[in-house]
Amino acid sequence: MEDMIIGRLSSLDQAMIDERMEKLVQETEDPYAHEPKRSPYLIVHSDQPMNAETPEKYLTESYLTPTGLFYIRHHHPVPLILQNDLEHFKLEIDVSSFVEGGKIAISMDQIKALPKVEIDATLQCSGNRRGDMNQYQRTSGTAWGQGAISNARWGGARLLDVLKLAGLDDPFTIANKDGTEKHVCFESLDGMHASIGMEKATNPYGDVILAYEMNGEPISRDHGFPLRVIVPGYAAVRNVKWVNKIRLSESEAEGVWQRGLNYKTLPPNVRDANSVDLKAMPSMTETSVFSGITDVDLVHHDDEYKPGETVVVHAKGWAWAGGGRNIVRVDITGNDGVSWTSATITDGQNQKYGRAWAWVFWESEVEAVVNHDGKIKLASKAVDHAFNSQPENVCGLWNVRGLGNNTWHKVERVV
């Protein structure tokens, strides 16, 4: 048969065919069969879909969370996008509701040709610390500790610049047309739909970008490869991963992640979501103010500590506020709030006023009272530049979905 051969494929062409054949096979298999490899140090709550948090001891080891330790919150299997698929990838943009024509599809090369910006932005799952809220009364959802929060340096193109490619030359006039809010809707390769207000999306000081880099590297599959919308200061669910369609609309996105119960904070007296009008309640966007304690060490070590005795401990942790609000203070107590010590901000304190998209790190020496069980209890609360602070308990904050728990963060340690 050798004499009948009329040609041979190059090794590159053969590799591409093999890769695409592999993808076709994969599409007929278990949709979770080809998930990305993950760090064994993540605390996994579920693996189908993957929901895993960063261990608290790693949260404040590095100001930029290493990509492999960045918390993961998925609703579906991770889309299987191959590196060679990028030459065929197109981002669909539709602004035709406000601009004549206004429909284009652009390539990754076109996006990367736009001016690149980098921002440090913290993302936090809306259900972070839901596990603490469950101690008061059961909620619905993953029982996160404090580790559903991470920080990264995101690189990409301004969303405003991308929209201009579709002919959106006057976003502020459109955003305020008729006095009604306009929306930018995002659709993901995994079928998720979410949206944000157009004023946030197109504000040059809002720093919304289409990110293709994370911590100086191509964004990973778990975190949105090839494109992720970064909406700094907003709940992480608005930072849509694997985005492939963007559309301007008179109304917010359809779907359970925007209009359903999943990301709506109901009043604490509501136990049955069917008893309220979800349409009348806004979906989560800009977030509140939060803090966490990640490490506690005794300053002096004695053989034995008696109940009622005071010890000095060194504590450290993080704090973050949504909406770009700077953290102005973090307070720590070791006696249930009878007295407080203001911590020293060690990282992140020099962010621009009103554009503090990333967390701060803090540390403090504080006196703590030894309890009858030989333990000490510490609590932290942060204050942002609007002087919002964290409530002591969840009594007035509890909601059936367990969203937005920003109560004092409390830890116990044996001395």
C-alpha positions in Angstrom: 0.0 0.0 0.0 3.0 2.3 0.4 3.0 3.0 -3.4 -0.5 4.3 -3.2 0.3 7.1 -0.6 -0.2 10.5 -2.2 1.0 12.6 0.7 1.6 12.9 4.4 0.2 15.3 7.0 2.7 17.6 8.7 3.2 16.8 12.4 1.4 20.1 13.3 -1.6 19.2 11.2 -1.8 15.7 12.6 -1.5 17.1 16.2 -4.5 19.5 15.5 -6.6 16.6 14.1 -5.8 14.4 17.0 -6.7 17.2 19.4 -10.0 17.8 17.8 -10.8 14.1 17.6 -10.1 13.9 21.3 -12.5 16.8 21.9 -15.2 15.1 19.9 -14.8 11.9 22.0 -14.8 13.9 25.2 -18.1 15.6 24.3 -19.8 12.2 24.4 -18.3 11.2 27.8 -19.0 12.3 31.3 -19.1 16.1 31.2 -16.9 16.1 34.3 -14.4 13.7 33.0 -11.9 16.3 31.8 -11.9 18.9 34.6 -8.7 20.8 35.2 -6.2 19.5 37.7 -6.5 21.3 41.1 -4.3 21.9 44.1 -4.7 19.2 46.8 -4.5 22.0 49.4 -7.9 23.4 48.4 -10.8 22.6 50.7 -13.3 20.8 48.4 -17.0 21.1 49.2 -18.2 19.4 46.0 -16.5 18.2 42.9 -19.4 18.1 40.5 -19.5 21.0 40.0 -16.3 22.0 41.7 -16.7 24.2 44.7 -13.5 24.6 46.8 -12.2 27.3 49.1 -8.7 28.5 50.0 -7.5 27.3 53.4 -7.5 30.2 55.9 -3.7 29.8 56.6 -3.0 30.5 52.9 -5.3 33.5 52.6 -2.7 36.0 53.9 0.5 34.3 52.8 0.5 36.2 49.6 -1.2 39.5 48.7 -2.0 38.1 45.2 -3.5 34.6 45.7 -1.5 32.0 43.7 -3.8 30.9 40.9 -3.7 27.3 42.1 -5.0 28.3 45.5 -7.6 30.8 44.2 -11.0 29.6 45.4 -13.3 27.9 42.9 -17.1 28.3 42.5 -18.7 26.6 39.5 -22.3 25.9 38.5 -21.5 23.5 35.7 -18.6 21.5 34.2 -15.7 23.6 33.1 -16.0 24.3 29.3 -13.4 22.4 27.3 -11.6 25.1 25.4 -8.3 24.1 23.7 -5.4 26.5 23.0 -5.7 25.8 19.3 -9.4 26.8 19.5 -8.4 30.4 20.2 -7.9 31.1 16.5 -11.5 30.3 15.9 -12.9 31.9 19.1 -15.2 34.9 18.6 -16.7 37.2 21.2 -20.2 38.2 20.0 -21.2 41.8 20.9 -24.7 43.1 20.3 -25.5 46.8 21.0 -28.2 47.0 18.3 -30.8 47.9 20.9 -29.2 51.4 21.0 -26.9 51.6 17.9 -28.0 51.0 14.4 -26.3 47.8 13.2 -24.3 47.2 16.3 -23.6 43.5 16.0 -20.1 42.2 15.5 -18.0 39.2 16.4 -14.4 40.0 17.4 -11.3 37.7 17.8 -8.9 37.4 20.7 -6.3 39.2 18.6 -8.6 42.2 18.2 -9.2 42.2 22.0 -5.5 42.0 22.8 -4.8 44.8 20.3 -6.8 47.2 22.5 -4.9 49.1 25.3 -4.1 46.6 28.1 -4.9 47.5 31.7 -4.1 45.6 34.9 -6.1 45.8 38.2 -5.8 44.1 41.5 -9.3 42.9 42.4 -10.6 40.7 45.1 -13.4 38.3 44.3 -15.7 36.8 47.0 -18.5 34.3 46.7 -21.8 35.8 47.9 -22.1 32.8 50.2 -18.7 33.2 51.9 -19.0 32.2 55.6 -22.4 30.7 55.0 -21.3 27.9 57.4 -21.2 30.5 60.3 -24.7 31.6 59.4 -25.9 28.0 59.6 -25.0 27.9 63.3 -27.8 30.4 63.8 -30.3 28.7 61.5 -30.0 26.5 58.5 -29.6 28.1 55.1 -29.5 26.7 51.5 -26.2 26.3 49.7 -22.5 25.4 50.2 -21.4 25.8 53.8 -18.3 27.9 53.0 -15.9 28.9 55.7 -14.0 32.2 55.2 -12.0 30.9 52.2 -14.4 31.7 49.4 -12.4 34.9 48.7 -9.2 35.5 46.9 -7.2 38.3 45.2 -5.5 38.4 41.8 -4.0 40.8 39.3 -6.2 40.7 36.2 -5.0 41.9 32.8 -7.2 42.7 29.8 -9.1 45.3 27.8 -11.5 47.8 29.2 -15.1 46.7 28.5 -15.8 50.2 27.3 -13.2 49.9 24.6 -14.6 46.5 23.5 -18.1 48.0 23.3 -16.8 50.8 21.2 -15.8 48.3 18.5 -19.5 47.6 18.1 -20.2 51.3 17.6 -21.0 52.4 21.2 -19.5 55.9 21.0 -21.7 57.7 23.5 -22.3 55.3 26.4 -23.2 57.9 29.0 -26.1 59.3 27.0 -27.4 55.8 26.3 -27.0 54.8 30.0 -29.2 57.7 31.1 -31.7 57.6 28.3 -35.3 57.9 29.5 -34.1 57.9 33.1 -34.2 54.1 33.3 -31.3 51.8 34.0 -29.7 50.0 31.1 -27.9 46.8 31.4 -24.9 44.9 29.9 -25.7 41.2 29.8 -23.1 38.5 29.7 -23.5 35.0 28.5 -21.0 32.2 29.3 -19.9 29.2 27.4 -21.4 27.1 30.2 -24.8 28.7 29.6 -24.8 31.1 32.5 -26.4 34.5 32.2 -25.7 37.6 34.4 -25.7 41.3 34.0 -24.6 44.6 35.5 -25.8 48.2 35.1 -24.5 50.1 32.2 -23.2 53.0 34.3 -20.9 50.7 36.1 -19.9 48.8 32.9 -18.9 52.0 31.0 -17.6 54.2 33.8 -13.9 54.8 33.1 -13.4 54.8 36.9 -15.4 51.6 37.4 -12.5 49.6 35.9 -14.6 46.8 34.4 -12.4 44.8 32.1 -12.5 41.7 29.9 -9.6 39.8 31.4 -7.4 37.3 29.5 -4.6 37.3 32.1 -4.5 36.3 35.8 -1.4 37.0 37.9 0.6 37.6 34.7 -0.3 34.4 33.0 -3.1 33.4 30.6 -6.2 33.0 32.7 -6.7 29.4 33.7 -9.6 27.2 32.7 -11.0 27.1 36.2 -11.1 30.9 36.3 -12.5 31.7 32.9 -10.2 30.9 30.0 -10.2 32.5 27.5 -12.1 35.5 28.7 -13.6 36.6 32.0 -15.5 39.8 32.9 -14.0 41.4 35.9 -16.4 43.8 37.7 -14.4 45.0 40.7 -16.2 45.7 43.9 -19.2 43.5 42.9 -20.2 40.1 44.1 -18.1 37.4 42.2 -21.2 36.0 40.4 -21.2 39.2 38.3 -17.6 38.4 37.2 -18.8 36.0 34.5 -16.3 33.3 33.5 -15.8 31.9 29.9 -17.8 34.8 28.5 -18.6 34.6 24.8 -21.5 36.9 24.3 -22.2 40.5 25.4 -25.5 42.3 24.8 -26.9 45.7 25.8 -30.4 45.6 27.0 -33.2 47.6 28.5 -33.6 44.9 31.2 -31.3 42.7 33.3 -30.3 39.3 32.1 -32.7 36.4 32.3 -32.0 33.3 34.3 -31.8 32.0 37.8 -28.4 33.6 38.6 -29.7 37.1 37.9 -33.5 37.0 38.5 -33.9 33.9 40.6 -33.5 33.2 44.3 -29.9 32.2 44.1 -28.4 35.6 44.5 -31.2 37.6 46.2 -31.0 38.5 49.9 -34.4 37.9 51.5 -35.5 39.5 54.8 -34.6 37.5 57.9 -38.2 36.7 58.7 -38.8 34.9 55.3 -38.4 31.2 55.5 -40.3 30.3 52.3 -39.1 32.1 49.1 -42.5 31.4 47.5 -44.1 33.9 49.9 -42.3 36.9 48.4 -42.1 38.6 45.1 -38.6 38.0 43.8 -39.0 40.4 41.0 -39.3 43.2 43.5 -35.9 42.4 45.1 -32.6 43.4 43.6 -30.0 40.8 42.8 -26.6 41.1 44.5 -24.2 43.6 42.9 -22.0 45.8 45.1 -21.0 44.2 48.3 -20.7 45.2 52.0 -17.6 45.3 54.2 -15.9 42.1 55.5 -12.9 40.9 57.4 -11.3 37.6 58.6 -8.7 36.3 61.0 -6.3 33.9 59.5 -3.6 33.4 62.2 -3.3 33.7 66.0 0.0 33.1 68.0 0.8 33.6 71.6 3.4 36.4 72.1 4.6 34.7 75.4 4.4 31.1 76.3 3.9 29.9 79.9 3.3 26.4 81.2 -0.2 27.1 82.2 -2.9 29.7 81.8 -5.7 30.0 84.3 -9.3 31.0 83.4 -9.8 34.7 83.6 -6.1 35.4 83.0 -5.2 37.8 80.1 -2.7 36.7 77.5 -1.2 38.7 74.6 -1.6 37.3 71.1 -0.4 38.3 67.7 -3.2 38.1 65.1 -3.3 38.7 61.4 -6.0 38.6 58.7 -7.6 40.4 55.8 -10.4 43.0 55.2 -12.3 44.1 52.1 -15.2 46.3 51.1 -17.2 46.3 47.9 -17.9 49.3 45.7 -14.2 50.4 45.8 -14.6 51.7 49.3 -11.2 51.8 51.1 -10.7 50.1 54.4 -9.9 52.7 57.0 -9.7 50.6 60.1 -9.8 47.0 61.4 -10.6 46.4 65.1 -9.8 43.3 67.1 -11.3 42.2 70.4 -10.2 39.4 72.8 -13.0 39.9 75.3 -16.3 39.7 73.4 -16.2 43.4 72.4 -15.7 45.0 75.8 -12.5 46.6 74.4 -10.9 46.8 71.0 -7.5 47.2 69.5 -7.0 48.8 66.1 -4.8 46.7 63.8 -2.0 47.9 61.6 -2.7 47.7 57.9 0.3 46.0 56.3 -0.6 45.6 52.6 -3.1 47.3 50.3 -3.4 50.5 52.2 -2.3 52.7 49.2 -5.2 52.0 46.8 -6.8 54.9 45.1 -9.7 56.6 47.0 -13.0 55.0 45.8 -11.2 52.5 43.6 -9.9 50.1 46.3 -10.9 47.0 44.5 -8.5 44.7 46.4 -8.3 43.6 50.0 -6.0 44.8 52.7 -3.9 42.7 55.1 -3.6 43.6 58.8 -1.9 42.4 61.9 -2.2 43.3 65.6 -1.1 42.4 69.1 -4.2 42.1 71.3 -5.0 41.0 74.8 -7.4 38.1 75.1 -9.1 36.6 78.1 -8.7 32.8 78.8 -12.0 31.2 79.2 -13.0 28.3 81.5 -12.3 25.8 78.8 -8.7 27.0 78.3 -9.5 28.8 75.0 -9.3 32.4 73.9 -11.8 34.0 71.5 -10.9 36.7 69.1 -13.2 38.7 66.8 -12.5 41.2 64.0 -14.6 43.9 62.4 -13.6 46.2 59.6 -14.7 49.8 58.9 -14.7 51.2 55.3 -14.4 54.9 54.3 -18.2 55.4 54.4 -17.8 54.2 58.1 -19.9 51.1 57.4 -18.9 48.4 59.9 -19.7 44.8 60.5 -22.6 43.7 62.8 -21.9 41.5 65.8 -24.3 38.7 65.0 -26.5 37.3 62.2 -29.9 37.8 64.0 -30.8 40.7 61.7 -28.8 39.5 58.8 -29.8 35.9 58.4 -31.5 35.0 55.1 -32.6 31.7 53.6 -29.9 31.6 51.0 -27.1 32.4 53.5 -25.8 35.4 51.4 -23.6 38.3 52.5 -22.5 37.2 56.0 -20.4 40.1 57.1 -20.7 39.6 60.9 -17.7 39.8 63.2 -15.3 37.1 62.2 -14.7 35.0 65.3 -12.1 32.4 66.1 -11.2 30.2 69.1 -7.8 29.0 70.0 -6.5 26.7 72.8 -3.7 28.4 74.8 
